[in-house]
Amino acid sequence: MSALADLSRDLSRLVAGAAPSVVGVELARGQGSGLALAPDGYVLTNAHVARARGPVRLRLAGGEVVEAERVGADARTDLAVLRARRGDLPPLPLDEARQLAVGEIVVAIGNPLGFERSVSLGLVSALHRNLPTRDGLIDGLIQTDAAVNPGNSGGPLLDAEGRVVGVTTAMLPWAHGMAFAIPARTAGWVAAVLMRDGEVHRPFLGIQVRAEELPPEVARRARQPRGLRVVGVEAGSAAAAAGLAAGDLLLRAEGAAVAALDDLSRALVLTPREVALGVWRGGALRTVAVRPGPERRAA
């Protein structure tokens, strides 16, 4: 039997295993997709899907339609959690530890244009993409050429072994073949906070940063390819008080590598009080303790 036939059979099994955990999200003005996070009815979808007004219904794999309530949403990552008014949904766990590479095969499952549990196959086209939205900039996205159309939003992006590596979020209407997904690592911590608090409060640090590839020598010594370059520090902020300065490279947050702004946000949200940052400055990695201030809300 050919390798192509083996791949086809494996992908068919992958889809059969994952599809029962994918739901359609139906609203008065629009539709989307979602994936069951836990057997007690929690479902992950996109914030732009969940914020549509009116009642929310979930169309399950067998065709049954059930009522759902909005648990919480985070526009900054375009993620939201719903809860079905019944349990026993088969969960599809997020693989938060999976490190994707450009060129890997990925599969998207969703309800594009109302066609339930449609499947599309593609490749990881790029990593760490930024996408401007009306709520700000979503960073650290997976770019893929797997077809994602209106109604797909909120469905899972799977790797070739059936692991959830992302949550599809958008397609640029003027760029044919380009679609994006929020990494599972981001989706995991945001979903947990939404289930607990209903919203995500981001402590204020007072820096402006830019994600970038590290210089070869820094990458070799730090054992990571990317970091955050500090491009500005607000006077009187927590970052200024801790001694952070423009030009610093942020490489760690609470011991974990920082490759995108979301990695820093994760540490700030999940760590109470003081946060330990690994900063590259003057040819050496040093630890800086910073105590962020309260979240700043837009006026």
Secondary structure in CASP SS format (residue, H / E / C, confidence):
PFRMAT SS
TARGET T0000
AUTHOR 0000-0000-0000
METHOD secondary structure of the structure
MODEL  1
M C 1.00
S C 1.00
A H 1.00
L H 1.00
A H 1.00
D H 1.00
L H 1.00
S H 1.00
R H 1.00
D H 1.00
L H 1.00
S H 1.00
R H 1.00
L H 1.00
V H 1.00
A H 1.00
G H 1.00
A H 1.00
A H 1.00
P H 1.00
S H 1.00
V E 1.00
V E 1.00
G E 1.00
V E 1.00
E E 1.00
L E 1.00
A C 1.00
R C 1.00
G E 1.00
Q E 1.00
G E 1.00
S E 1.00
G E 1.00
L E 1.00
A E 1.00
L C 1.00
A C 1.00
P C 1.00
D C 1.00
G C 1.00
Y E 1.00
V E 1.00
L E 1.00
T E 1.00
N C 1.00
A H 1.00
H H 1.00
V H 1.00
A H 1.00
R C 1.00
A C 1.00
R C 1.00
G C 1.00
P C 1.00
V E 1.00
R E 1.00
L E 1.00
R E 1.00
L C 1.00
A C 1.00
G C 1.00
G C 1.00
E C 1.00
V E 1.00
V E 1.00
E E 1.00
A E 1.00
E E 1.00
R E 1.00
V E 1.00
G E 1.00
A E 1.00
D E 1.00
A C 1.00
R C 1.00
T C 1.00
D C 1.00
L E 1.00
A E 1.00
V E 1.00
L E 1.00
R E 1.00
A E 1.00
R C 1.00
R C 1.00
G C 1.00
D C 1.00
L C 1.00
P C 1.00
P C 1.00
L C 1.00
P C 1.00
L E 1.00
D C 1.00
E C 1.00
A C 1.00
R C 1.00
Q C 1.00
L C 1.00
A C 1.00
V C 1.00
G C 1.00
E C 1.00
I E 1.00
V E 1.00
V E 1.00
A E 1.00
I E 1.00
G E 1.00
N C 1.00
P H 1.00
L H 1.00
G H 1.00
F C 1.00
E C 1.00
R C 1.00
S E 1.00
V E 1.00
S E 1.00
L E 1.00
G E 1.00
L E 1.00
V E 1.00
S E 1.00
A E 1.00
L E 1.00
H E 1.00
R E 1.00
N E 1.00
L E 1.00
P E 1.00
T E 1.00
R C 1.00
D C 1.00
G E 1.00
L E 1.00
I E 1.00
D E 1.00
G E 1.00
L E 1.00
I E 1.00
Q E 1.00
T E 1.00
D C 1.00
A C 1.00
A C 1.00
V C 1.00
N C 1.00
P C 1.00
G C 1.00
N C 1.00
S C 1.00
G C 1.00
G C 1.00
P E 1.00
L E 1.00
L E 1.00
D E 1.00
A C 1.00
E C 1.00
G C 1.00
R C 1.00
V E 1.00
V E 1.00
G E 1.00
V E 1.00
T E 1.00
T E 1.00
A E 1.00
M E 1.00
L C 1.00
P C 1.00
W C 1.00
A C 1.00
H C 1.00
G C 1.00
M C 1.00
A E 1.00
F E 1.00
A E 1.00
I E 1.00
P E 1.00
A H 1.00
R H 1.00
T H 1.00
A H 1.00
G H 1.00
W H 1.00
V H 1.00
A H 1.00
A H 1.00
V H 1.00
L H 1.00
M H 1.00
R H 1.00
D H 1.00
G C 1.00
E C 1.00
V C 1.00
H C 1.00
R C 1.00
P C 1.00
F E 1.00
L C 1.00
G C 1.00
I E 1.00
Q E 1.00
V E 1.00
R E 1.00
A E 1.00
E E 1.00
E E 1.00
L C 1.00
P C 1.00
P H 1.00
E H 1.00
V H 1.00
A H 1.00
R H 1.00
R H 1.00
A H 1.00
R C 1.00
Q C 1.00
P C 1.00
R E 1.00
G E 1.00
L E 1.00
R E 1.00
V E 1.00
V E 1.00
G E 1.00
V E 1.00
E C 1.00
A C 1.00
G C 1.00
S C 1.00
A H 1.00
A H 1.00
A H 1.00
A H 1.00
A C 1.00
G C 1.00
L C 1.00
A C 1.00
A C 1.00
G C 1.00
D C 1.00
L E 1.00
L E 1.00
L E 1.00
R E 1.00
A E 1.00
E C 1.00
G C 1.00
A E 1.00
A E 1.00
V C 1.00
A C 1.00
A C 1.00
L H 1.00
D H 1.00
D H 1.00
L H 1.00
S H 1.00
R H 1.00
A H 1.00
L H 1.00
V H 1.00
L H 1.00
T C 1.00
P C 1.00
R C 1.00
E C 1.00
V E 1.00
A E 1.00
L E 1.00
G E 1.00
V E 1.00
W E 1.00
R E 1.00
G C 1.00
G C 1.00
A E 1.00
L E 1.00
R E 1.00
T E 1.00
V E 1.00
A E 1.00
V E 1.00
R C 1.00
P C 1.00
G E 1.00
P C 1.00
E C 1.00
R C 1.00
R C 1.00
A C 1.00
A C 1.00
END
